[in-house]
């Protein structure tokens, strides 16, 4: 869960926040006058969000397709493969 920090605190502690963000994977919501204005999150999470948005924008009906597959998995139509060495 993201920690909430004021913009003035973020300004004073930017290097520390960046280190915690990179090394510990911590996220921060930066607020100004009690309203959120920015978010500091690990770069991998940011890239993942962009990829997800790209898929949602470019793949027609992706949500309905995912729901269909999920329902089929519940009915046992698909099996989850585990890495096994024979």
C-alpha positions as CSV (number, residue, x, y, z in Angstrom):
1,X,0.0,0.0,0.0
2,X,1.3,3.4,-0.9
3,X,2.3,5.8,1.8
4,X,0.9,9.3,1.8
5,X,3.4,12.2,2.0
6,X,3.0,15.9,1.6
7,X,4.6,17.6,-1.3
8,X,6.9,19.6,1.0
9,X,8.0,16.4,2.8
10,X,8.6,14.8,-0.6
11,X,10.7,17.8,-1.7
12,X,12.9,17.5,1.4
13,X,13.3,13.7,1.2
14,X,13.3,13.0,-2.5
15,X,16.6,11.1,-2.6
16,X,15.5,8.9,0.4
17,X,12.1,8.3,-1.2
18,X,13.7,7.4,-4.5
19,X,16.1,4.9,-2.7
20,X,13.2,3.3,-0.8
21,X,11.2,3.2,-4.0
22,X,14.0,1.5,-6.0
23,X,15.5,-0.8,-3.2
24,X,12.4,-1.7,-1.2
25,X,9.6,-1.3,-3.8
26,X,7.8,1.3,-1.7
27,X,5.2,3.6,-3.4
28,X,4.2,7.0,-2.3
29,X,1.2,9.3,-3.0
30,X,2.2,12.9,-2.9
31,X,-0.5,15.3,-1.7
32,X,-0.8,19.1,-1.8
33,X,-3.5,20.8,0.3
34,X,-5.0,17.3,1.2
35,X,-5.5,16.3,-2.5
36,X,-3.3,13.8,-4.4
37,X,-1.2,15.4,-7.0
38,X,1.4,12.7,-7.9
39,X,2.5,9.2,-7.3
40,X,6.0,7.8,-6.9
41,X,6.1,4.1,-7.8
42,X,8.8,1.6,-8.8
43,X,9.7,1.8,-12.4
44,X,8.7,-1.8,-13.1
45,X,5.2,-1.1,-11.8
46,X,5.0,1.9,-14.0
47,X,6.0,-0.1,-17.1
48,X,3.6,-2.8,-16.2
49,X,0.7,-0.3,-15.9
50,X,1.6,1.2,-19.3
51,X,1.7,-2.3,-20.9
52,X,-1.7,-3.1,-19.3
53,X,-3.2,0.1,-20.6
54,X,-1.8,-0.6,-24.1
55,X,-3.4,-4.0,-24.1
56,X,-6.7,-2.7,-22.9
57,X,-6.7,0.0,-25.7
58,X,-5.6,-2.2,-28.5
59,X,-7.2,-5.6,-27.9
60,X,-10.9,-5.5,-28.6
61,X,-13.2,-7.0,-25.9
62,X,-10.2,-8.1,-23.8
63,X,-12.1,-8.0,-20.5
64,X,-14.9,-10.2,-21.8
65,X,-12.4,-12.6,-23.2
66,X,-10.6,-12.8,-19.9
67,X,-13.9,-13.4,-18.0
68,X,-14.8,-16.2,-20.5
69,X,-11.4,-17.9,-19.9
70,X,-11.7,-17.5,-16.2
71,X,-15.2,-19.1,-16.2
72,X,-13.8,-22.0,-18.3
73,X,-11.0,-22.5,-15.9
74,X,-13.5,-22.7,-13.0
75,X,-15.4,-25.4,-14.9
76,X,-12.1,-27.4,-15.3
77,X,-11.8,-26.9,-19.0
78,X,-8.1,-25.8,-18.6
79,X,-5.4,-27.1,-16.3
80,X,-2.7,-25.0,-14.8
81,X,0.7,-26.5,-15.8
82,X,3.4,-26.8,-13.2
83,X,7.0,-27.1,-14.0
84,X,7.9,-30.7,-13.7
85,X,11.0,-32.6,-14.6
86,X,10.4,-36.1,-15.8
